[in-house]
Amino acid sequence: MTTNTPWLSTEAAAAYLGYESVRYFREKIAVQPGFPVPKLFAGKSTRWHREQLDAWAERQPDKLSQKVGN
């Protein structure tokens, strides 16, 4: 996924990290201790910063890091 914005929606963050299921990402991944905390825009739009997702992915087992292209 290529994007110019550093802030990714839930759907974009899931895809960026290689998860096909947004629900799985939201319910199993995004709630893990150490996962980046999203920012709430306009009181309702959840966004993750791409650099924080990259840093998190680098700390994960090799299989996940390969999904992000590291």
Phi and psi in radians as a Rosetta constraint file:
Dihedral C 1 N 2 CA 2 C 2 CIRCULARHARMONIC -1.990 0.35
Dihedral N 2 CA 2 C 2 N 3 CIRCULARHARMONIC 2.271 0.35
Dihedral C 2 N 3 CA 3 C 3 CIRCULARHARMONIC -2.596 0.35
Dihedral N 3 CA 3 C 3 N 4 CIRCULARHARMONIC 2.617 0.35
Dihedral C 3 N 4 CA 4 C 4 CIRCULARHARMONIC -1.551 0.35
Dihedral N 4 CA 4 C 4 N 5 CIRCULARHARMONIC -0.376 0.35
Dihedral C 4 N 5 CA 5 C 5 CIRCULARHARMONIC -1.476 0.35
Dihedral N 5 CA 5 C 5 N 6 CIRCULARHARMONIC 2.455 0.35
Dihedral C 5 N 6 CA 6 C 6 CIRCULARHARMONIC -1.395 0.35
Dihedral N 6 CA 6 C 6 N 7 CIRCULARHARMONIC -0.202 0.35
Dihedral C 6 N 7 CA 7 C 7 CIRCULARHARMONIC -1.762 0.35
Dihedral N 7 CA 7 C 7 N 8 CIRCULARHARMONIC 2.148 0.35
Dihedral C 7 N 8 CA 8 C 8 CIRCULARHARMONIC -1.965 0.35
Dihedral N 8 CA 8 C 8 N 9 CIRCULARHARMONIC 2.402 0.35
Dihedral C 8 N 9 CA 9 C 9 CIRCULARHARMONIC -1.168 0.35
Dihedral N 9 CA 9 C 9 N 10 CIRCULARHARMONIC 3.003 0.35
Dihedral C 9 N 10 CA 10 C 10 CIRCULARHARMONIC -1.008 0.35
Dihedral N 10 CA 10 C 10 N 11 CIRCULARHARMONIC -0.800 0.35
Dihedral C 10 N 11 CA 11 C 11 CIRCULARHARMONIC -1.114 0.35
Dihedral N 11 CA 11 C 11 N 12 CIRCULARHARMONIC -0.761 0.35
Dihedral C 11 N 12 CA 12 C 12 CIRCULARHARMONIC -1.199 0.35
Dihedral N 12 CA 12 C 12 N 13 CIRCULARHARMONIC -0.677 0.35
Dihedral C 12 N 13 CA 13 C 13 CIRCULARHARMONIC -1.130 0.35
Dihedral N 13 CA 13 C 13 N 14 CIRCULARHARMONIC -0.747 0.35
Dihedral C 13 N 14 CA 14 C 14 CIRCULARHARMONIC -1.047 0.35
Dihedral N 14 CA 14 C 14 N 15 CIRCULARHARMONIC -0.833 0.35
Dihedral C 14 N 15 CA 15 C 15 CIRCULARHARMONIC -1.131 0.35
Dihedral N 15 CA 15 C 15 N 16 CIRCULARHARMONIC -0.720 0.35
Dihedral C 15 N 16 CA 16 C 16 CIRCULARHARMONIC -1.021 0.35
Dihedral N 16 CA 16 C 16 N 17 CIRCULARHARMONIC -0.682 0.35
Dihedral C 16 N 17 CA 17 C 17 CIRCULARHARMONIC -1.508 0.35
Dihedral N 17 CA 17 C 17 N 18 CIRCULARHARMONIC -0.036 0.35
Dihedral C 17 N 18 CA 18 C 18 CIRCULARHARMONIC 1.615 0.35
Dihedral N 18 CA 18 C 18 N 19 CIRCULARHARMONIC 0.271 0.35
Dihedral C 18 N 19 CA 19 C 19 CIRCULARHARMONIC -1.647 0.35
Dihedral N 19 CA 19 C 19 N 20 CIRCULARHARMONIC 2.156 0.35
Dihedral C 19 N 20 CA 20 C 20 CIRCULARHARMONIC -1.319 0.35
Dihedral N 20 CA 20 C 20 N 21 CIRCULARHARMONIC -0.540 0.35
Dihedral C 20 N 21 CA 21 C 21 CIRCULARHARMONIC -1.706 0.35
Dihedral N 21 CA 21 C 21 N 22 CIRCULARHARMONIC 1.997 0.35
Dihedral C 21 N 22 CA 22 C 22 CIRCULARHARMONIC -1.134 0.35
Dihedral N 22 CA 22 C 22 N 23 CIRCULARHARMONIC -0.660 0.35
Dihedral C 22 N 23 CA 23 C 23 CIRCULARHARMONIC -1.075 0.35
Dihedral N 23 CA 23 C 23 N 24 CIRCULARHARMONIC -0.789 0.35
Dihedral C 23 N 24 CA 24 C 24 CIRCULARHARMONIC -1.053 0.35
Dihedral N 24 CA 24 C 24 N 25 CIRCULARHARMONIC -0.803 0.35
Dihedral C 24 N 25 CA 25 C 25 CIRCULARHARMONIC -1.007 0.35
Dihedral N 25 CA 25 C 25 N 26 CIRCULARHARMONIC -0.859 0.35
Dihedral C 25 N 26 CA 26 C 26 CIRCULARHARMONIC -1.136 0.35
Dihedral N 26 CA 26 C 26 N 27 CIRCULARHARMONIC -0.743 0.35
Dihedral C 26 N 27 CA 27 C 27 CIRCULARHARMONIC -1.573 0.35
Dihedral N 27 CA 27 C 27 N 28 CIRCULARHARMONIC -0.417 0.35
Dihedral C 27 N 28 CA 28 C 28 CIRCULARHARMONIC -2.021 0.35
Dihedral N 28 CA 28 C 28 N 29 CIRCULARHARMONIC -0.608 0.35
Dihedral C 28 N 29 CA 29 C 29 CIRCULARHARMONIC -1.646 0.35
Dihedral N 29 CA 29 C 29 N 30 CIRCULARHARMONIC -0.920 0.35
Dihedral C 29 N 30 CA 30 C 30 CIRCULARHARMONIC -1.145 0.35
Dihedral N 30 CA 30 C 30 N 31 CIRCULARHARMONIC -0.265 0.35
Dihedral C 30 N 31 CA 31 C 31 CIRCULARHARMONIC -1.703 0.35
Dihedral N 31 CA 31 C 31 N 32 CIRCULARHARMONIC -0.016 0.35
Dihedral C 31 N 32 CA 32 C 32 CIRCULARHARMONIC -1.209 0.35
Dihedral N 32 CA 32 C 32 N 33 CIRCULARHARMONIC 2.521 0.35
Dihedral C 32 N 33 CA 33 C 33 CIRCULARHARMONIC -1.031 0.35
Dihedral N 33 CA 33 C 33 N 34 CIRCULARHARMONIC 2.377 0.35
Dihedral C 33 N 34 CA 34 C 34 CIRCULARHARMONIC 1.578 0.35
Dihedral N 34 CA 34 C 34 N 35 CIRCULARHARMONIC -0.184 0.35
Dihedral C 34 N 35 CA 35 C 35 CIRCULARHARMONIC -1.303 0.35
Dihedral N 35 CA 35 C 35 N 36 CIRCULARHARMONIC 2.481 0.35
Dihedral C 35 N 36 CA 36 C 36 CIRCULARHARMONIC -0.954 0.35
Dihedral N 36 CA 36 C 36 N 37 CIRCULARHARMONIC 2.468 0.35
Dihedral C 36 N 37 CA 37 C 37 CIRCULARHARMONIC -1.453 0.35
Dihedral N 37 CA 37 C 37 N 38 CIRCULARHARMONIC 2.237 0.35
Dihedral C 37 N 38 CA 38 C 38 CIRCULARHARMONIC -1.300 0.35
Dihedral N 38 CA 38 C 38 N 39 CIRCULARHARMONIC 2.820 0.35
Dihedral C 38 N 39 CA 39 C 39 CIRCULARHARMONIC -1.791 0.35
Dihedral N 39 CA 39 C 39 N 40 CIRCULARHARMONIC 2.467 0.35
Dihedral C 39 N 40 CA 40 C 40 CIRCULARHARMONIC -1.709 0.35
Dihedral N 40 CA 40 C 40 N 41 CIRCULARHARMONIC 2.039 0.35
Dihedral C 40 N 41 CA 41 C 41 CIRCULARHARMONIC -1.741 0.35
Dihedral N 41 CA 41 C 41 N 42 CIRCULARHARMONIC 2.388 0.35
Dihedral C 41 N 42 CA 42 C 42 CIRCULARHARMONIC 0.943 0.35
Dihedral N 42 CA 42 C 42 N 43 CIRCULARHARMONIC 0.482 0.35
Dihedral C 42 N 43 CA 43 C 43 CIRCULARHARMONIC 1.287 0.35
Dihedral N 43 CA 43 C 43 N 44 CIRCULARHARMONIC -0.006 0.35
Dihedral C 43 N 44 CA 44 C 44 CIRCULARHARMONIC -2.611 0.35
Dihedral N 44 CA 44 C 44 N 45 CIRCULARHARMONIC -0.268 0.35
Dihedral C 44 N 45 CA 45 C 45 CIRCULARHARMONIC -1.746 0.35
Dihedral N 45 CA 45 C 45 N 46 CIRCULARHARMONIC 1.908 0.35
Dihedral C 45 N 46 CA 46 C 46 CIRCULARHARMONIC -1.440 0.35
Dihedral N 46 CA 46 C 46 N 47 CIRCULARHARMONIC 2.278 0.35
Dihedral C 46 N 47 CA 47 C 47 CIRCULARHARMONIC -2.392 0.35
Dihedral N 47 CA 47 C 47 N 48 CIRCULARHARMONIC 2.494 0.35
Dihedral C 47 N 48 CA 48 C 48 CIRCULARHARMONIC -1.906 0.35
Dihedral N 48 CA 48 C 48 N 49 CIRCULARHARMONIC 2.501 0.35
Dihedral C 48 N 49 CA 49 C 49 CIRCULARHARMONIC -1.438 0.35
Dihedral N 49 CA 49 C 49 N 50 CIRCULARHARMONIC 2.265 0.35
Dihedral C 49 N 50 CA 50 C 50 CIRCULARHARMONIC -0.987 0.35
Dihedral N 50 CA 50 C 50 N 51 CIRCULARHARMONIC -0.736 0.35
Dihedral C 50 N 51 CA 51 C 51 CIRCULARHARMONIC -1.125 0.35
Dihedral N 51 CA 51 C 51 N 52 CIRCULARHARMONIC -0.605 0.35
Dihedral C 51 N 52 CA 52 C 52 CIRCULARHARMONIC -1.211 0.35
Dihedral N 52 CA 52 C 52 N 53 CIRCULARHARMONIC -0.642 0.35
Dihedral C 52 N 53 CA 53 C 53 CIRCULARHARMONIC -1.144 0.35
Dihedral N 53 CA 53 C 53 N 54 CIRCULARHARMONIC -0.718 0.35
Dihedral C 53 N 54 CA 54 C 54 CIRCULARHARMONIC -1.058 0.35
Dihedral N 54 CA 54 C 54 N 55 CIRCULARHARMONIC -0.789 0.35
Dihedral C 54 N 55 CA 55 C 55 CIRCULARHARMONIC -1.096 0.35
Dihedral N 55 CA 55 C 55 N 56 CIRCULARHARMONIC -0.723 0.35
Dihedral C 55 N 56 CA 56 C 56 CIRCULARHARMONIC -1.110 0.35
Dihedral N 56 CA 56 C 56 N 57 CIRCULARHARMONIC -0.800 0.35
Dihedral C 56 N 57 CA 57 C 57 CIRCULARHARMONIC -1.075 0.35
Dihedral N 57 CA 57 C 57 N 58 CIRCULARHARMONIC -0.630 0.35
Dihedral C 57 N 58 CA 58 C 58 CIRCULARHARMONIC -1.146 0.35
Dihedral N 58 CA 58 C 58 N 59 CIRCULARHARMONIC -0.451 0.35
Dihedral C 58 N 59 CA 59 C 59 CIRCULARHARMONIC -1.492 0.35
Dihedral N 59 CA 59 C 59 N 60 CIRCULARHARMONIC -0.081 0.35
Dihedral C 59 N 60 CA 60 C 60 CIRCULARHARMONIC -1.607 0.35
Dihedral N 60 CA 60 C 60 N 61 CIRCULARHARMONIC 2.913 0.35
Dihedral C 60 N 61 CA 61 C 61 CIRCULARHARMONIC -0.945 0.35
Dihedral N 61 CA 61 C 61 N 62 CIRCULARHARMONIC 2.712 0.35
Dihedral C 61 N 62 CA 62 C 62 CIRCULARHARMONIC -0.873 0.35
Dihedral N 62 CA 62 C 62 N 63 CIRCULARHARMONIC -0.636 0.35
Dihedral C 62 N 63 CA 63 C 63 CIRCULARHARMONIC -1.017 0.35
Dihedral N 63 CA 63 C 63 N 64 CIRCULARHARMONIC -0.770 0.35
Dihedral C 63 N 64 CA 64 C 64 CIRCULARHARMONIC -1.239 0.35
Dihedral N 64 CA 64 C 64 N 65 CIRCULARHARMONIC -0.724 0.35
Dihedral C 64 N 65 CA 65 C 65 CIRCULARHARMONIC -1.036 0.35
Dihedral N 65 CA 65 C 65 N 66 CIRCULARHARMONIC -0.600 0.35
Dihedral C 65 N 66 CA 66 C 66 CIRCULARHARMONIC -1.201 0.35
Dihedral N 66 CA 66 C 66 N 67 CIRCULARHARMONIC -0.505 0.35
Dihedral C 66 N 67 CA 67 C 67 CIRCULARHARMONIC -1.116 0.35
Dihedral N 67 CA 67 C 67 N 68 CIRCULARHARMONIC -0.587 0.35
Dihedral C 67 N 68 CA 68 C 68 CIRCULARHARMONIC -1.547 0.35
Dihedral N 68 CA 68 C 68 N 69 CIRCULARHARMONIC -0.099 0.35
Dihedral C 68 N 69 CA 69 C 69 CIRCULARHARMONIC 1.647 0.35
Dihedral N 69 CA 69 C 69 N 70 CIRCULARHARMONIC 0.283 0.35
